[in-house]
Amino acid sequence: MNSFAVFGITFGVIFLAELPDKTALASLVLGTRYRSSYVFAGVAAAMAVQVSLALVAGRLLSLLPHRALEAVVGGLFVLGAVMLLLHKEDDEEEGTEGRTPRSDSFWRVAGASFAVIAIAEFGDLTQIATANLAAKYGDWLAVGLGSWLALCAVGGLAILGGQKLMQRVPLHVIQRCAAVIMLVLAGISIANAITG
């Protein structure tokens, strides 16, 4: 599979999986309190660290024999799909309406945003999915770039207009789309594990 296709698959899977995530909600809340550009800088840096960790994990997974790797990746995609399908909707977003963002110093806001997002994203579904995709395709640049851009896109959307998106597209629809894609990828990986 060429790098552009791997990039596209990675971007789509990670983007859909991240939309209903707590990281997007944290970005939304941070964006209501602080200057958007400062928050985005912290979010983008945190996502770069998390994607790098996921790529290292994917490299370690790829050291497994091919059939074992496909089985592990398939199982992790099934786990990710189940996590998405069982995710509870949080209809309340308290305290985000009617606030004017404060404009504290760049380093303070970006640092706080980095810390909040890095902690929220650690061991998250999208980090696991990134590791799986890196192990499956072995194209670290395409997977890393696709994942990081998808995470940054969701963070940016959440910061600038997350509430509008959630008003137009029901959260459960987004979750189900991401879960279906993960189940398809799981099926492909499990079939490869069985057939060798």
Rosetta silent file (secondary structure, phi, psi, omega in degrees, C-alpha in Angstrom):
SEQUENCE: MNSFAVFGITFGVIFLAELPDKTALASLVLGTRYRSSYVFAGVAAAMAVQVSLALVAGRLLSLLPHRALEAVVGGLFVLGAVMLLLHKEDDEEEGTEGRTPRSDSFWRVAGASFAVIAIAEFGDLTQIATANLAAKYGDWLAVGLGSWLALCAVGGLAILGGQKLMQRVPLHVIQRCAAVIMLVLAGISIANAITG
SCORE:     score description
SCORE:     0.000 S_00000001
   1 L     0.000  136.713 -177.219    0.000    0.000    0.000 S_00000001
   2 L   -77.180  163.151 -175.064    1.415    3.419   -0.901 S_00000001
   3 H   -62.158  -36.077 -179.647    2.190    6.110    1.665 S_00000001
   4 H   -64.322  -41.463  178.386   -0.645    8.369    0.555 S_00000001
   5 H   -64.982  -42.758  178.133   -3.217    5.597    1.145 S_00000001
   6 H   -62.119  -43.298  176.899   -1.700    4.805    4.561 S_00000001
   7 H   -58.321  -47.697 -178.423   -1.805    8.520    5.421 S_00000001
   8 H   -62.874  -44.630  178.017   -5.474    8.739    4.343 S_00000001
   9 H   -62.237  -46.901 -179.195   -6.548    5.660    6.298 S_00000001
  10 H   -60.894  -48.644 -179.368   -4.675    6.842    9.384 S_00000001
  11 H   -57.846  -47.704 -178.113   -6.076   10.364    9.186 S_00000001
  12 H   -62.417  -46.977 -178.688   -9.659    9.091    8.767 S_00000001
  13 H   -64.033  -48.716 -176.349   -9.528    6.528   11.562 S_00000001
  14 H   -68.101  -40.548  179.406   -7.820    8.821   14.066 S_00000001
  15 H   -59.130  -50.716 -178.899   -9.969   11.842   13.189 S_00000001
  16 H   -65.765  -38.821 -179.123  -13.232    9.938   13.710 S_00000001
  17 H   -69.463  -30.613 -176.305  -11.998    8.181   16.846 S_00000001
  18 H   -82.315  -25.890 -176.406  -10.789   11.446   18.408 S_00000001
  19 L   -52.922  -49.152 -178.067  -13.954   13.505   17.781 S_00000001
  20 L   -88.024   15.006 -171.196  -15.973   12.082   20.682 S_00000001
  21 L   -85.574  159.760  178.169  -12.927   11.792   22.934 S_00000001
  22 H   -63.373  -26.595  178.648  -12.224   13.476   26.251 S_00000001
  23 H   -66.243  -40.785  177.245   -9.212   15.189   24.681 S_00000001
  24 H   -63.642  -40.692  178.531  -11.477   17.062   22.267 S_00000001
  25 H   -66.550  -38.544  177.182  -13.687   18.107   25.171 S_00000001
  26 H   -64.099  -40.691  177.578  -10.655   19.248   27.163 S_00000001
  27 H   -62.993  -40.410  178.553   -9.493   21.295   24.156 S_00000001
  28 H   -60.434  -48.184 -178.955  -12.960   22.820   23.882 S_00000001
  29 H   -64.280  -44.660  178.566  -12.957   23.857   27.537 S_00000001
  30 H   -60.385  -38.792  179.491   -9.407   25.249   27.340 S_00000001
  31 H   -66.884  -24.241  177.240  -10.384   27.232   24.242 S_00000001
  32 H   -81.100  -17.392 -175.975  -13.226   28.900   26.102 S_00000001
  33 H  -103.310  -26.453 -173.481  -10.901   30.070   28.865 S_00000001
  34 E  -131.664  170.816  178.237   -7.717   31.083   27.063 S_00000001
  35 L   -61.400  129.682 -173.727   -6.486   32.515   23.765 S_00000001
  36 H   -57.579  -43.531 -177.172   -7.127   29.914   21.060 S_00000001
  37 H   -65.133  -35.392  178.373   -3.718   30.117   19.402 S_00000001
  38 H   -68.484  -42.972  178.400   -1.932   29.555   22.719 S_00000001
  39 H   -62.821  -44.415 -178.269   -4.122   26.555   23.533 S_00000001
  40 H   -62.176  -38.265  178.445   -3.595   25.092   20.058 S_00000001
  41 H   -60.048  -44.159  178.370    0.192   25.369   20.387 S_00000001
  42 H   -66.634  -41.306  179.389    0.076   23.325   23.609 S_00000001
  43 H   -63.641  -46.459 -178.572   -2.369   20.803   22.150 S_00000001
  44 H   -62.451  -39.848  178.747   -0.275   20.307   18.981 S_00000001
  45 H   -66.440  -42.595  179.063    2.909   19.788   21.024 S_00000001
  46 H   -63.159  -40.925  179.324    1.190   17.277   23.316 S_00000001
  47 H   -65.680  -36.213  178.182   -0.180   15.369   20.326 S_00000001
  48 H   -62.730  -41.738  177.793    3.299   15.232   18.754 S_00000001
  49 H   -64.332  -45.349 -177.932    4.672   13.612   21.922 S_00000001
  50 H   -65.536  -40.088  177.849    1.785   11.120   22.101 S_00000001
  51 H   -64.974  -40.671  178.467    2.110   10.154   18.420 S_00000001
  52 H   -60.799  -43.610  176.990    5.855    9.638   18.874 S_00000001
  53 H   -62.399  -40.001  179.393    5.220    7.303   21.815 S_00000001
  54 H   -65.866  -37.558  178.857    2.619    5.421   19.761 S_00000001
  55 H   -66.348  -37.405  176.083    5.062    5.009   16.866 S_00000001
  56 H   -64.092  -43.626  177.853    7.647    3.515   19.236 S_00000001
  57 H   -62.623  -40.256  177.383    5.001    1.116   20.565 S_00000001
  58 H   -63.182  -37.440  177.299    4.057    0.240   16.975 S_00000001
  59 H   -63.650  -41.856  178.327    7.709   -0.476   16.191 S_00000001
  60 H   -65.155  -40.769  177.601    7.882   -2.848   19.149 S_00000001
  61 H   -62.126  -36.372 -176.108    4.675   -4.563   18.029 S_00000001
  62 L   -69.913  -10.811  177.333    6.091   -5.009   14.530 S_00000001
  63 L   -75.866  -14.444  176.817    8.908   -7.152   15.943 S_00000001
  64 L   -68.054  154.627  172.769    6.360   -9.925   16.519 S_00000001
  65 L   -57.376  150.662 -171.679    6.054  -12.651   13.859 S_00000001
  66 H   -51.955  -49.476 -177.170    3.645  -11.592   11.077 S_00000001
  67 H   -65.780  -40.647  178.228    0.706  -13.813   12.058 S_00000001
  68 H   -65.303  -40.637  177.822    1.021  -12.948   15.749 S_00000001
  69 H   -59.990  -48.165  179.560    1.241   -9.246   14.865 S_00000001
  70 H   -60.240  -39.534  178.755   -1.925   -9.424   12.737 S_00000001
  71 H   -65.412  -44.864  179.037   -3.760  -11.216   15.567 S_00000001
  72 H   -63.392  -47.076 -179.461   -2.661   -8.632   18.169 S_00000001
  73 H   -61.884  -44.054  177.748   -3.513   -5.708   15.874 S_00000001
  74 H   -60.296  -44.597  178.122   -6.907   -7.243   15.050 S_00000001
  75 H   -62.622  -40.221  179.304   -7.657   -7.793   18.721 S_00000001
  76 H   -69.015  -35.579  175.249   -6.675   -4.240   19.609 S_00000001
  77 H   -66.156  -39.667  176.041   -8.864   -2.826   16.834 S_00000001
  78 H   -61.784  -44.732  177.656  -11.801   -4.894   18.131 S_00000001
  79 H   -58.483  -44.435  178.289  -11.074   -3.564   21.629 S_00000001
  80 H   -61.923  -41.846  178.706  -10.999    0.002   20.270 S_00000001
  81 H   -64.261  -42.174  178.294  -14.308   -0.489   18.447 S_00000001
  82 H   -63.192  -41.892  178.350  -15.918   -1.920   21.588 S_00000001
  83 H   -60.399  -40.711  178.556  -14.609    1.029   23.633 S_00000001
  84 H   -66.311  -42.906 -178.260  -16.189    3.432   21.136 S_00000001
  85 H   -68.864  -29.767 -179.720  -19.506    1.598   21.082 S_00000001
  86 H   -91.468   -3.576 -178.878  -19.691    1.452   24.879 S_00000001
  87 L   -61.884  129.112  179.111  -18.632    5.104   25.327 S_00000001
  88 L   -83.332  136.828  176.292  -21.241    7.042   27.288 S_00000001
  89 L   -74.962  140.524  176.981  -22.359   10.366   25.839 S_00000001
  90 L  -111.809   94.221 -174.213  -21.749   13.325   28.064 S_00000001
  91 L   -73.259  -18.909 -176.638  -24.541   15.722   27.149 S_00000001
  92 L   -95.543  131.220  171.489  -23.563   18.325   29.690 S_00000001
  93 L  -126.455   88.759 -172.671  -20.794   20.781   29.041 S_00000001
  94 L   -74.677  142.452  168.718  -20.904   22.932   32.107 S_00000001
  95 L    74.261   14.211 -177.620  -19.519   26.399   32.290 S_00000001
  96 L  -102.239   -9.606 -178.837  -18.532   26.916   28.639 S_00000001
  97 L   -91.901  143.179  173.604  -21.251   29.323   27.591 S_00000001
  98 L    75.232   13.939  178.564  -20.945   33.046   28.002 S_00000001
  99 L   -99.485  143.604  172.682  -17.247   33.049   28.874 S_00000001
 100 L  -101.470  131.100  179.872  -14.680   35.300   27.317 S_00000001
 101 L   -61.635  136.887  175.824  -11.305   33.671   26.816 S_00000001
 102 E   -82.764  157.144  178.727   -8.588   35.067   29.057 S_00000001
 103 L  -121.809   78.292  174.216   -5.271   35.966   27.526 S_00000001
 104 L   -77.171 -176.841 -178.668   -2.559   34.880   29.938 S_00000001
 105 L   -64.785  152.340 -179.570    1.046   34.497   28.823 S_00000001
 106 H   -56.609  -50.525 -174.311    1.827   32.177   25.927 S_00000001
 107 H   -64.538  -37.299  179.520    4.078   29.864   27.943 S_00000001
 108 H   -66.545  -47.625 -178.299    1.613   29.538   30.805 S_00000001
 109 H   -69.832  -47.373 -179.599   -1.377   28.731   28.573 S_00000001
 110 H   -63.455  -39.784  178.787    0.536   26.523   26.126 S_00000001
 111 H   -65.041  -43.806  178.199    2.222   24.692   29.010 S_00000001
 112 H   -64.737  -42.019  178.848   -1.046   24.093   30.838 S_00000001
 113 H   -63.371  -43.043  177.710   -2.709   22.938   27.610 S_00000001
 114 H   -57.490  -48.724 -176.846    0.238   20.628   26.881 S_00000001
 115 H   -63.498  -45.680 -178.285    0.044   19.064   30.351 S_00000001
 116 H   -62.467  -47.904 -176.163   -3.729   18.572   30.301 S_00000001
 117 H   -71.432  -40.339  179.800   -3.798   17.040   26.813 S_00000001
 118 H   -60.822  -40.850  179.191   -0.660   14.907   27.260 S_00000001
 119 H   -70.940  -43.374 -178.490   -2.123   13.336   30.397 S_00000001
 120 H   -65.048  -33.803 -174.752   -5.602   12.909   28.887 S_00000001
 121 H   -85.885  -16.144 -175.211   -4.220   11.319   25.715 S_00000001
 122 L   -63.535  123.644 -179.888   -1.782    8.903   27.390 S_00000001
 123 L    71.605   15.073 -176.802   -2.888    5.319   26.707 S_00000001
 124 L   -74.967  165.089 -179.885   -5.924    6.654   24.860 S_00000001
 125 H   -55.231  -43.456 -177.678   -7.786    4.835   22.103 S_00000001
 126 H   -70.985  -28.925  176.172   -6.227    6.967   19.369 S_00000001
 127 H   -69.335  -40.729  177.047   -2.739    6.361   20.725 S_00000001
 128 H   -65.265  -42.609  179.110   -3.400    2.615   20.646 S_00000001
 129 H   -63.501  -38.909  177.964   -4.868    2.908   17.132 S_00000001
 130 H   -62.979  -44.035  177.729   -1.788    4.841   15.973 S_00000001
 131 H   -61.278  -42.065  178.502    0.493    2.116   17.350 S_00000001
 132 H   -61.630  -46.917 -178.631   -1.627   -0.524   15.595 S_00000001
 133 H   -65.260  -38.626  177.840   -1.533    1.297   12.274 S_00000001
 134 H   -64.145  -41.664  179.026    2.223    1.842   12.544 S_00000001
 135 H   -67.859  -39.812 -176.598    2.753   -1.864   13.263 S_00000001
 136 H   -69.013  -46.681 -173.140    0.400   -2.948   10.492 S_00000001
 137 H   -96.965  -22.944  178.746    1.691   -0.737    7.688 S_00000001
 138 L    67.555    7.187  179.076    5.286   -0.092    8.758 S_00000001
 139 L  -100.989   84.620 -170.393    5.163    3.352    7.143 S_00000001
 140 H   -62.873  -38.647 -178.321    6.084    5.388   10.211 S_00000001
 141 H   -66.428  -48.102 -178.745    6.123    8.763    8.471 S_00000001
 142 H   -64.372  -43.457  179.615    2.693    8.362    6.831 S_00000001
 143 H   -67.578  -45.989 -179.213    1.103    6.968    9.996 S_00000001
 144 H   -62.305  -45.721 -179.725    2.760    9.532   12.263 S_00000001
 145 H   -67.404  -44.216  178.593    1.891   12.479   10.061 S_00000001
 146 H   -61.052  -43.293 -179.829   -1.666   11.261    9.427 S_00000001
 147 H   -66.531  -48.133 -177.360   -2.264   10.664   13.113 S_00000001
 148 H   -63.488  -43.086  179.123   -0.732   13.953   14.272 S_00000001
 149 H   -66.039  -37.397  177.329   -2.611   16.021   11.674 S_00000001
 150 H   -64.692  -44.809  179.212   -5.892   14.286   12.540 S_00000001
 151 H   -64.086  -41.133  177.818   -5.362   14.919   16.257 S_00000001
 152 H   -66.261  -38.823  178.810   -4.434   18.556   15.597 S_00000001
 153 H   -62.627  -44.528  178.786   -7.463   18.979   13.309 S_00000001
 154 H   -66.077  -42.325  177.371   -9.806   17.666   15.987 S_00000001
 155 H   -60.084  -44.275  178.382   -8.111   19.805   18.628 S_00000001
 156 H   -63.437  -43.895  177.099   -8.440   22.862   16.405 S_00000001
 157 H   -61.442  -41.903 -179.683  -12.081   22.120   15.647 S_00000001
 158 H   -64.532  -42.170 -178.762  -12.794   21.610   19.326 S_00000001
 159 H   -65.842  -45.365 -173.067  -11.077   24.842   20.272 S_00000001
 160 H   -89.439  -31.484 -175.250  -12.745   26.952   17.579 S_00000001
 161 H  -158.388   31.900 -177.047  -16.109   25.358   17.028 S_00000001
 162 H   -58.499  -40.194 -178.014  -16.594   22.077   18.841 S_00000001
 163 H   -65.012  -37.116  179.481  -19.988   22.946   20.208 S_00000001
 164 H   -65.363  -43.056  179.616  -21.315   23.796   16.723 S_00000001
 165 H   -62.010  -45.789 -178.495  -20.124   20.472   15.281 S_00000001
 166 H   -66.569  -24.522  176.337  -21.681   18.465   18.108 S_00000001
 167 H   -73.042  -29.530 -175.876  -24.988   20.328   17.563 S_00000001
 168 H   -92.596  -34.543 -178.273  -25.040   19.283   13.894 S_00000001
 169 L  -119.008  115.359  179.952  -23.644   15.746   14.064 S_00000001
 170 L   -60.121  138.715 -177.233  -24.858   13.536   16.906 S_00000001
 171 H   -56.601  -40.263 -178.069  -22.010   12.130   18.974 S_00000001
 172 H   -65.299  -28.905  177.320  -23.300    8.565   18.676 S_00000001
 173 H   -67.606  -44.629  179.260  -23.146    8.789   14.844 S_00000001
 174 H   -61.967  -45.415 -179.583  -19.486    9.824   14.970 S_00000001
 175 H   -62.386  -42.143 -178.138  -18.673    7.042   17.439 S_00000001
 176 H   -68.001  -38.115  177.052  -20.431    4.399   15.364 S_00000001
 177 H   -61.265  -46.561  179.737  -18.659    5.461   12.153 S_00000001
 178 H   -63.881  -40.127 -179.921  -15.267    5.199   13.859 S_00000001
 179 H   -64.656  -40.577  179.089  -16.209    1.834   15.414 S_00000001
 180 H   -63.361  -43.742  178.714  -17.292    0.400   12.039 S_00000001
 181 H   -61.388  -42.830  179.493  -14.000    1.460   10.436 S_00000001
 182 H   -65.307  -37.562  178.125  -12.059   -0.132   13.303 S_00000001
 183 H   -66.299  -38.051  176.931  -14.080   -3.358   12.998 S_00000001
 184 H   -63.308  -46.623  177.965  -13.325   -3.512    9.257 S_00000001
 185 H   -62.874  -37.153  177.148   -9.606   -3.040    9.965 S_00000001
 186 H   -63.903  -43.509  179.222   -9.827   -5.672   12.713 S_00000001
 187 H   -60.280  -41.942  178.961  -11.480   -8.105   10.293 S_00000001
 188 H   -63.691  -44.813 -179.342   -8.735   -7.570    7.719 S_00000001
 189 H   -65.285  -42.631 -179.064   -6.009   -8.096   10.340 S_00000001
 190 H   -67.271  -39.657  177.142   -7.640  -11.213   11.800 S_00000001
 191 H   -62.577  -40.472  177.087   -8.174  -12.683    8.310 S_00000001
 192 H   -64.758  -35.636  179.051   -4.480  -12.045    7.559 S_00000001
 193 H   -67.037  -37.549 -178.477   -3.535  -13.735   10.839 S_00000001
 194 H   -74.701  -43.458 -176.225   -5.571  -16.822    9.959 S_00000001
 195 H   -83.669  -17.663  177.300   -4.492  -17.106    6.331 S_00000001
 196 L    82.275    0.000    0.000   -0.877  -16.154    7.024 S_00000001
